[in-house]
Amino acid sequence: MRVAVFSAKDYDRRFLGAARPAGIDLDFLEHRLTARTAGLARGFDAVCVFVEDDVSAPVLDALAAGGIRLVVLRSAGYDNVDLAHAGVVGVTVARVPAYSPHAVAEHAVALILALNRHLCRAYNRVREYNFALTGLLGFDLHGRTVGVVGTGEIGTVFTRIMTGFGCRVLAHDIRVNPVCAELGAEYVDLDRLLADADIISLHCPLTQDTHHFLDSAALARTKPGVMVINTSRGGLLDTGAVVAALKKGRIGALGIDVYEEESALFFEDRSEHGAFDDDVFARLLTFPNVLVTGHQGFFTVDALTRIAEVTMANLSGFAAGTGPVHPVTLVG
């Protein structure tokens, strides 16, 4: 089975190559999958893509015309795939539903700690022999209220960590996770969570219902000075509304590992560009109480090993005729 791996980095070659079973041939391509690059997959049996690759209807048409029968995502999210059209053109889609919930949850906690204790500012000061403490005042996490939106595997690990700090956890989801409830999380409606939480951390998928989950109306209902953390999908935040809330002090600190327009920015070295066309992102970077990381929450040895293993299992299952281990189907 021949597989074209798009958006391939050195670490993809390392981990996917190590997990590759006999009978699976991988061709690593640095290009992102787009309508313009889909022709590179002609003659292959499957493509392996990442979160920034475009698997929209026009791309699926081109892939199917070139003989592609399977799209394998080396990620949990699949909002970049037109699932309905994949079914129309006869292309199977598979993903990695869980690789290391610890990786992303721990990164969310790292953002909280860095923002709360002003670690970036402190680091830069000390390197200049400035040991003044002014402007570095934080707060104890113990006893603070943390709102967790989405209590799947990542949200559960995050809840466990925050209860370990001695935080009070308010949870919001379409269903109660008994594990989180046993950890002491109190399930509440969104208005209650927004009003009471000192920290809000998002761990829900991006869907039509959750797009711009935190918009101007929702942010207006939060506690003044709330810390907002997003390690899930950029589209959960209305970034324009977030900038406005930062300017007013409604948001006291913001930590994001994702951005709704990240496909034009992330996963590449753009340090030589000097300036970007994205004025909203540039504005975010001007705030001293904002910490942005470039979608690295998943980036651990453990997670990449698991992603490679499950990706190969999906490919092997399809090649054997039993189907991928974790297919993605359109619900409803």
N, C-alpha and C positions, 0 to 999 in steps of 0.2 A: 504494500500500500504506500503510495507516494503522497507526502503531506507538505504543503507550502506553509511555512511558519512566517507570518507577517509580523512587523514591528519587533523583529528579533534583536535582542541585546546580547552582550557577552554572557550575562547570567542565564539567559534563556538557552543558549548553546550549552552551557555547563550543566544545568539541571535537567533539561529535556534530553540532552544527549546521554547523560548518565542513566536515565530511566528508560531509554528506548529499547523495546524488545526486538527480537528477530522478526523480520517481515515488515517492519515499519521504517520507511526511509524518510528522513527529514531534510528539507531544503530550506535553510534559514535566509530570510529576506529582510533587509533593514527597512524597506518601505512599509509605510502604513497601508492598510487595505482601504482603497477608495475606488470610485468609479474609474479613475484613470489608471490605477495599478491592478485592477482585477484581472486584466489580461495576462498578468504574470503567472496566474494560477492555472492557465490552460494546460491540459494534459495531466494535471494532478488529480488524485481521488478526493482529497480533503484539504481544507485550509484550517490552520490553527491561528486564532486571533486573540487580541487583547482588548481592554476596555476602550481604548481610543480608536480602534479600527471601525470603519464604517461598513455595516452589514445591512444597509437599507435596501429597499426594493430594487432600485437600479443596479446596485452591486450584486444582489442575489441573482438577478437576471443574467448578468455577465458571467457570474460563477457557474450557474447551471448550464449556460450555453457552452462553457468551456469544459464541462464534464465533472464538475464538483458535485459530490453527493452528500458531503458532510461538512458542517462548520463546527469546529471544536473551540470553545472559549476556554482560555486558561485563566478564568476568573469566575467569580460567583455571579456578578451582575450581568444582565443581558439586555439592558435598555437600549443598547446600540444595535440591536437586531430586530428586524421587522419579521416577527414570528409568523404572522398571518401569511405574509408573502412567501416565506420559506416553505410553508406547507403547500402553497399554490404551485411552486416550481419544483417541488419534490426534493428539497434539501433538508436533511435532518440536522438538528442543532443540539449540541450537548455542552455541558458546563462543568465547573468544579464547585459544587454547592457549598462545601466547607473544606477549608484547607488548614488554617490555624486561626480560630477565633481569638486566641490569646494575642497574636501579633497585632491585630487591629485594636483590640480593647486596650492593650498595654500602651499602644501609641497614643490613644485618646487620653489615657492617664498622664502620659509624658507631657502632652500639650497643656493639660490642666496644671501640673506642677511647675512647668516652665513659665507659664503666664502668671500664676499666682505668686511665685517667688521671684519673678523678674530675672530669670536666669540669663537670658540673652543680654540684657542691659548690664547685669552684674559682671558677666564674663568680659564684655568689652571694656568696662571700667577698670577692672583689675589688670588687664593687659596694658593699660595706660597708667598704672600705678595710682589709680584713683580708688581709694578704699572707703569713700563716704557712703553712708547708708541711705541718705535722702533719696526718696523716690523708689525704694526697694521694698516698701512695706507690703506684706501679704497678710493672709489670714489662715487660721487653723482649718484644715479640712474636717477634722473631727467635729461632729455636731452640726455641720452644714447640710442643707437639703439639696440633693442631686436629682434632677429629673432625667429619666432615661426613656427616650422615645424609641420603641422597638426593642422587644425582649426575646429575640431569637438567640442563636448561639453566641454571637458577639456581644449582644446586649446582656446576656446572662453572665458572661465572663466579666464584663465591665461592672455589672451590679455586684458580683462577688468581691471584686477589688475594692469598690467604693464602700461597701459595708465593712470590709476589713479596715478601712481608715476610720471607721466609726461614723460614717455619714448616714443620714436618713435618706432613703431612696424612695422617690415617687416614680411609678412606672405607668406608661401609657402604651397600649397596643390593642389590636382588635380582639385578642384573646389573652386570657391569663396564662402565664407560664408558671406551673406549679413550683418549678425549681426556684424561680425568682421570688415567688411568694414565700417559700420556705426560708429563703435568705433574709426575709424581712421587708421586701419591697411592698409598698402599698400601691395598688392599682387605682388610679384616679382618672377623672376626665381631663381633657386637655386644658380647660380653663383653670382648673385647680393646679395642675402642674406648672403652667406658665406663671401663675400668680405667686406660687410658694417657692419655686426652685431658685437657689443661688447659682447653680450650674445646670445647664441643659445640654445633654449630649445626645446626638442623633445617631441611631443605629438601625434605621428602617430602610427598606428598598425604595428606589425611585419609581413611582408609578404615576398614572394620571391623577390619582387622588392625593399623592404626597408631593407632587411638584409644587415648589415654592411653599412648602409646609410652614416655614417661618417667613411670613410676609409682613407688610407694615401693620396689618390689623392684629396679627398674632403677637408681634413684637411690642405693640402698644399695651398688651395685657401682661407683659412680663414684669418681674420685679426690677426696679431701677438698678442699673449696675450689674445685671446678670452676666455671667460668663457663658458663652455659647461655643460648643465644640461640635465639629462635623467631620467625621472620618468615614462617612458612608458614601453619598453621592452629592455632587455639587449642586444639582438642581433642587435639592431640598431647601436651599436658602434662596430667597429673593435678594440677590447681592446688592442691588440698588437700595432696597429697604434696609439692608444691614448697614450699608455705609451711612445712611441717614440716621439710623439708631446709634451708631458709633459717635457721630458728630454731636448728637443730643445727650450722650452719656447714658442712654437707655441700655445699651450694651456696654458693660465695663471692660470686657476682654473677649477676644475672639480667637479661637484656634481652629484652623481648617487644614485638612490634608487633601481636600478635594475642592474643585471650583467648577461652576456650571459651564464655563467656556474654556475648560482646561485643555481640550483637544488641540487648541492652537498654541499651547504653551508647554505643557508638561512632558516629561520623559526625554527632553532634548537639552543640550547645552546651548543656551541662547545668550550667554554672557557677553558675546562680542556684538550683539545687536544694539545694545545701549538703550534702546527705547522700544516700546510696544504700541500697537494701535489700540490696545484694550485700556481705555482710560479708567474703567471701573476697577480693574485689577491694580493698576498703577496707584489709584487712590487708596486702595486697601493697604498697600505697602507703606503709605505715609504715616499710618497710625502706630504709635509706639506700643499700644496695647493689643496689637494684632500679630499673631504668629502663623505663618503659612509654611507648610511643607508640601513637597511636590508629589503627592499620592504615593508615599512610601510606607504607609501603615502596614501593608502586606509584606514588606520587604525584609523577611528574616530567612535564615537557612532552613528552618523548620517548615515555614509556609511554602517556600519555593520547591522544597523536596516533595511535599505533599501535592502541590499543584502539578508537578511533573508526573508523579505516579498516577494521579487520577486522570490526567489528560491522556496518558498512554493507555490506561484501562478503557477509556472511552473509544479511542482509536482501535484498540485490539478487539473490543466487543463488536464494533461495527464491521471490521474486516472479517471476523469469524461468522458473521451473519446473525448473531444474537442481539445486535443493537448496542449502542453505547450504554454505559452503566448509569449515566445521569443525563438522560435526554431532557430537553426543554420543550414543553408543549404549551400551546396557547390555551389559557384558561377562559372558559366562558365562550 
